[in-house]
Every structure is written in C-alpha cells, then in structure tokens.
Amino acid sequence: MNKHLASVLTTVNAPYSMQLDAAMLAHCLGDLDLAKQHPGHVSTFLGEVSPLLQVEFAAVHHIPVPDLQAFAAAFSAWSGESYPLAA
C-alpha cells in the first residue's frame, strides 16, 4: 500500500489501542456483522477519511464503489451516524 493510503490506517487506528491492518479494515467494509465488532474504526473510516481516499482504499482492496456505498448506508442505519458515501 502506498504512503497516501497508509494515512488511512493512521487515521482509523489513531484513537484505538487495537490496530486494524488494511486487510482487516477491508474485510470489515464488506461484512456488517464484523464491522459492528469494530464500530469505532469503521465510523472513523467512513466519517473522517475523505470520500476520495475511501474510494481509493476500496479499489485497492477490490471493493466496488456501489458495494462501499451500500455498506456505508447500512452502517449508517445501524449506527445512527451519517456519512458522505451513505447519502
């Protein structure tokens, strides 16, 4: 992963003692039940990482943009938070 995308993990992991690697974060973005086990990390990804970087991260991990948007909407409905990609 390039330095630009590595900043995604820095942002997502900064406030938490448990650190997710890129593969685990990508797996969370494809599995709502798993994401619910890491709500802070996922919320930080969807709410604090720019949508452009979210899409770039998803592309690197073979997550189609429509799937990421659907996931963001489902996570938003579950968490009660609003996220740019969920709109």
MOKAGI-V292818 format. One record per backbone hydrogen bond with DSSP energy under -1.0 kcal/mol. CO is the residue of the C=O (numbers start at 1). NH is the residue of the N-H. Records with the same first field share a line. If there is no record, write none. Layout:
CO->NH / NH
//
This chain:
2->6
3->7
5->8
6->10
7->11
8->12
9->13
10->14
13->16
21->25
22->26
23->27
24->28
25->29
27->30
28->31
31->35
32->36
34->37
35->38
38->42
39->43
40->44
41->45
42->46
43->47
44->48
50->54
51->55
52->56
53->57
54->58
55->59
56->60
57->61
58->63
59->62
64->68
65->69
66->70
67->71
68->72
69->73
70->74
71->75
72->76
73->77
74->78
75->79
76->80
83->86
84->87
//
